[in-house]
Amino acid sequence: MAIIRNKFDFDIGYLIKSPCKECEKSDRFPNCEEECITLDEVQTILAEGISCSLAPAE
C-alpha cells in the first residue's frame, strides 16, 4: 500500500491524549499494540504527514 504524502503535520493536527488511556485493553499495554486497530489508524494518518520543521540538508 503506497502512502501519498500530501499533508503537512499542521494539516493533520496532533493528539491531545493517548487513545490507550481509556481502552478496555490498557492493562495489557504494550503487548496489545500489535493487534490494536486504533493505533494502526493513528499511525497511518501520521505517516501521511510531512513535517513542517524539515530543513534542507546543507
N, C-alpha and C positions, 0 to 999 in steps of 0.2 A: 504494500500500500504506500503510494507516494504521498508525501506531505507537501502541499503547496504553501510556500512561505509568502503570504501576502498581508500579514497583520503585524503591527508593532506591539510590543508588550503593553504600551499605554492604551492600545485599542482593546486588548483582551481584559485588562483590569488586573486585580490582584485578590488573593484570598484574604478574607478578614478573620477567618477561623478555620481550623482544620476540620475537614469532613469526618475525621475519625473520632472527634470528641464525643459526638452523640450517637455513634454507631453501636449497634447491638453486639457487634463482634469485637469491640475495642479491647476487651480483656485478653484477646489473642494477639494483639498488635505486638510486634511487626510481622508475625507469622502469617497473618491474614492478607497481606498486601498482594501476594501473587494471584489471588482469586477475587480481588476487590474490583468490581465494575466501576464504582465511583472514582477510585484513584486512577484507574485506567482512563476514564473520560477526562479527568482533570489533567493528567499528563499529556494526553493527546491534544487538548486545547492549548496547553502551554508550549508544546513542541511546535505548534503552528506559528508562534510568535517570533519576531526578530527583536533583539534587544536594541533599545534606542540609545544605549550607552556605548555601543561598539564604536571604536575609533579606528581609522585606517592604520595599518601597520606601517611603521617607519623604518 
